[in-house]
Amino acid sequence: MRFALLGDHPDGLDTARALVASGRHELATYTGQPAGAESLTRWGLTVKLIRDAEEVLADPSIQAVIVASRLADRPTHLRRALQSERHVLCVHPADQTPDIAYEAALIQGDTHSVLLPLLPVALHPAFRRLAELLQTKDGPIGVLQFLQMERGAADAVLVESSARGQKPSLLGWDVLRTLGGEVAEVFAFTAGEELSPDAPLLLTGRFERQAVFQATFLPGPNGARWHWEVAGTHGRAELDFPQGWPGPSCLVWQDEAGQVREQQWEAMNPWPALLEVFEEAVARQPQPPKKGTVPQSPFSPPLTWQTAVRCLELDDAARRSIERGRVSTLEYPEATEEVGIKGTMTLVGCALLWVSLLLLILSAWVSWLQWWWAVVPLLIVFLSLQLLRWIVPRSPEQDGPRMLERR
């Protein structure tokens, strides 16, 4: 597969290197600063430098695009790459707000191309192993009750915070959701009135499954350690990255027999795991559905664009909590055809009641106005629409789960 690289973000450069190293992909063009081209050259990658991104997207031989431009240009490049119907890998965060992520999801739904964020952290085998221990109610840990995370760094623990006026994003939301599920409430504490890359940050919150969590971010001379601890109904487990991400890691837990178990992983390159997810998504890419049918997802990948959407929403909730000094609640109403028709019928029913009341009042002054002659036909039509729920058969796809969207 021939792909293009837009921008010189380190994550984009590492992804491009992993794609080429696999031997199955070819870096065709690069658009960005000369420093990025120099990095690619040092890695032994021969690349064609093109200044105009539109010229790159106009090339029919380009099948995939890595959007790794600076944050100010990233939303535009992401939108154009998707509109050109290419497979897209985008550096996270896509923007400072979730709006572009919502728009990208809508465009991807029309083009049916693969769209993934460059978030390989939750794909690490240590986190996947810890998630497996939490998925079984009768397992060694049981049902999750409490999760604690502590992260330090030699400089900053926030991303995209270097430019003035940019809203920084937090690290670790993807792992938090992998272990505990959707987050229902977030409460953030910091020394100032907004997120700062140089100030400690304390996050507390609650999952939809009623478990609670606490996350601590410690910048400065506190080291790069990343420590996770979970407590369930049956036991506890600890996952430690003593040298930070993506260095060596050690997972310790107690099995069903009461024996302490330990599993270790060496330092590893995180990008090949994301490459595997991308290639599997491309290989199983669903065909555009025929008219009148509902597309079906053939598999459930461990990483989707929904992960990027949720991370941006949680970033926004944390910043809002700091600014207002209170808990930010996230709502995930289920967006289905059945919910949509119920809402529409509710509005129609309320309008019918108001129209009936208005005609009843007017009939007291206008003798020839017989309000029931106007209301009865409307009432019959309204009740007929209600009967369609039992007359029209439901398709199998309608019985399955749908994507949850934040209102």
N, C-alpha and C positions, 0 to 999 in steps of 0.2 A: 504494500500500500504506500503510495506517495503522499506525503503530508507536508504542510507548511507551518512555519513557526512565526507567529506575530508577537514581537516583543522579546525582551531579554530578562524577564523575571527568572530568578534562580530555579524555581520549581518547573518552569517551562523548559529551561535549558536541560535540567536533569531528566525530565520526561522525554525530551527529544533524544537525548543520549541513550536512554533505555530502549526506546523504540528502534533506533538504528542498531544497537548492540544485539537485539534479538535476531537480526538477520532477515527479518520478514517485512521490514519497512524501510523506506528511503526518504531522507530529508531532502526535499526538492528545492525549497526557497526559504529565505529568512528575511524578515522585515523588522528592523530595529536599530539600536545603537551599535556602533562599531565594536564596542566592548563585548557585546554578545557574540558577534561573529568571531572575535579573537578567541573567546572561550571555546567555541565549537571547533575552531582550527586546532587549538591545543589538544583537543580530544581526538584529532585525526579525522574530523568530519569535513568533507568538502561540500560547501554550500554556496548557492547562488544568492547574492544580496540584491533585493528589490526594495526600493524605497516606498512605493505606493502599495498599500494593502489591497486596494481595489483591483490592481493589476494581478495580484496573487490570486484573488478569489475568482477572477475571470478565466483563469487557466483550467480547462476541463480535465486535465490529468491529475489535478489535486483532489484527493479523496477525503482527506481529513485535515483539520486545522487545530493547532495548539494556540489558544489565546493567552498570551503571557505579557501583554503590554502593560504600561503603567496604569494605575487605578483610574485616572481621569479618562483614558481612552478605552479602557477595557469594556464598558457597556456597549459602546458603538461597534467595536470589533466583534464582540460576541453576537450582537444582533445581526450584523452583516454576514458573519460566517454561517449562522443558522439559516438565514434567508437564501444563501447560496446553495443550501441543501447538502452541506458537507457534514461529516462526523466531526464533533467538536469536543475537545478537552480544554477546560477553562481553569485558570488559576483562581484559587479562592482567596479572598472574597471577590465575587463578580462586580460588586459595587458597594457603596456604603449603606444602602437600604435594600430591602428585599424586592423592590419594584421590578428591577431588570431581571431578577430570577423568576418572578412570575411571568413576565413577558417571554422570557426564553423558553419556559415550559410550554406556553401556548404555541409558540412557533414550532418547537420540536414536535408537538402533538400533530401539527399539520404536515410537516416534512417527513416524520418518522425516521429521522436520522438519530444516531447515537449521541447523547449529550451527557458528559460526566464532569464532575469537578475534580480538581487535583487535590484530593484529600485521601492519602494512602494510610493515614495513621491507624484508623480502625481496622485495617486489613492485616495488621501485624499479627503473627500467630499467637503471641502472648495474650493480646486482647481477645482474639477469637476463642482461645482456650478458656479464658476467664468467663466469657459470655456463655460458653457451653456449660460450665459449672452452674451458672445461674438460671439456665433454661429449664432445668429439671427440678420439680418441686420436692421430689424425694431424694435429690442428690446430696452431696456433702455439705453444701451451703444452704440449700433450701430456697425459700422465697426471699428475695432481696428486701431488706428493711432499711439499710443505711449505707451510703456510699460516700467516701471521703477521698479527695484528690488534693495533692500539694505539688505545685510546679514552681521551680526556680530557674533562673537563667543568668548568665553572666552579664547580660545587658538588659533587654526588654523582654517581656513575656507576652506582648501584644503584637499583632501583625498589622501591616499597612498603617503605621503610626508615625512614619518619618516625616512626611510632608505636613506643612502647617495647614490647619483647617480640616484635615481628614479625620474621620471618625475611626478609631482603631477597632479591630475585631479581636475576639477572644479565641484562644486555642483550646481544643479538647471537647467541643460540643458534640462532635461526631462520635467520639468514644463514649461520652456520657450517655448518649441516646442508644448506642449499641448495647450498653450494659443495663440501663434502667428503663429504656423506652421513652415515650414522649414526655416532655417536661410540661407541667401544668402551671407552676408558679416559680418566679425568680425574684430574689431580693439581693441587691448588690450593695456592698459597703466599700468606700474608699475615703482617703483623706480629703480630697477635694470635692467639687461639685460635678466633675465629669471624669471619664476614664483617662488615665495618664499612663504612658508606658514606663514611667519611672517610679510610680507609687504602688504600694501593696494593694491588693484587691481581695476581698472576701465575698464569695458567692454562696448563698444558701437557696434552697428551693425544694420543690416536691414534684415527684413524677405522677403521672396519671394513675399508676398502679399503687399509689399511696406511700411508696417509699420516699425517703428524704435524702438529700445530698448536701455536701459542703465542699467547696472548691476554694483553694488558697493559691494566689499568684504572688510570688515573692521575687521581684527583680533586684538587680544589684549583686553584691558579693555573697550571695547565698548559695552559689553553685548552680549546676544545671540539673540537679536531681528531679526526677519525676516519679512520684509515689502514689499508688492507688491502694485503697483498702475498702473491702466490702464486708458487710455483716448481714447474715440471713437468719432464718428461723432455726437452722441446724448448726451453723458454724460460720467461720470467717475465712477470708483469703486476702493475701497481700501480694501486690505486683509492684516491683521496684525497678526503675531504670536509674541506677546510681550515677551514671555519666550523662544522663539526659537522653533525649530522643535523637537518633535511633540507635543508641548504643546497646550494650549487653543488658539483659533483663532477667529477672528471677521471679517466679511465681511460687508462692508457698500457701498450702491449704491443708486441711485435715480431712481425710477420707472417712467413709462410712464406718470403718473399723476403728477409728480413733487414732490412726497413725498419721504423722506429719509427712506430707508429700511435698516434693520440690521438683520444679521443672525450670530449666534454664535455656536461654537462647543467646547466641552470639550476636554481636553487632551486625546489622544487615542493611542492605540497600532496599528502601521501601518501594521503589518505583516499579520493579518487575511485577510485584503483586497487583498494582494498579493496571499494568499493561495486560495482565491475564484477564482482569475483569473487562477491560475495554475490548479485547479481542473476542471474548466470549459473547459480549453484547452485540458486536458487529456480526459474528457468525450466526447468532440466533435472532437477528434483527427481523421483527415481524413485517410482513408485506402490508402496504396500505389496504385498509379494509374496503370491501365492496360496499356500494351504496345501500344503506338500510341495515348494516350489520355493525356490531360493536367489536373493536379490536381486542384481542386477548393477548396477555403477556405470557410467553411460553415458559418463563422461568423467573425466579426472584433473585436478582443479583444482590451481592452484599453492599454495593455502592450505587446510588442513583442520584439524579439531579435533585431529588427531594431532600437529600442530605444537605446540599448547599442551601436550599430554601430554608430549611429548619435552622441551620446555623446562623443565617442572616437574621431570621426572626428572633432568635434568642439573643444575638448581639443587640438588636434594637430594644428588646425587653430589658436587658441589663443596663443599657444606657438610660432608658426611660426610668428605671428604678432609682438610679443614682441621682438623676435630675429632680425627681419628685419626692425622693425619700420614702418610698413605700413599695409594697409588693406589686410586681407586674404579673398579671394573669394572662395566660395564653389560651385561646379558645380554638378548638379544632372541630368545627361542625362538619358532619358528613355531607359531602356534596354528591347526591345521587339524583337520578331522574325522579324517583319517588318523592324525595324531599322537595324537589323543585315544584312538582305538580301540587303537592300539599300546600306549599306557600302560595302558589298562584290561586288555588281554590279558596284559600282563606281570605285573600284580598278580594276576590270576586264575591264571596259570601258577605263580607263586611260592606262592600259597595252596594249590594242588593238590599241589605237592611237599611242603609242610609237613604237610598232612593225610595224605598217603601215608606219610610217615615216622612220624607219630604212630600211625597204625593198625598199621603194621608192628611198632612197639615194643609196643603193647598186645596184639597177637596172641600175643606170647610168654607172656603170663600168662593170657589168656582164650582157651581153646581153640576155643570156638564162633565167635570173631570171625575171619572170613575177610576180611582187609583188601582182597584184590583184587576181591571182589564189590562193594565200595563205590567203589573207585577206578576200575575199568574203565568204568562208565557215565559218571562225571565226565570221564574222559579222552576218551571218544567225543564228548561234548557240546563239550568244549574244542576238539578238532580240527575239529568241524563248524563252529564259529564262525570258525575260521581260514580255512576254505574259502569263506566268504562274500565275502572280499576278491576272489576270482576269479570268483565266480558273479554277484554283483550288479554291474551296469555302473556306471561312473563318469560323473557328469554333467560337461558341459563346464566348469561353474563351479568344480568341484573341482580342475581342472587349473590354474586361474589362481592368481595370488598372493593371499595373505591378509595381513591386518594383523598386524604384529609387535607383540607385547606383552611388556613387561618383567615378569619373574617377581617 
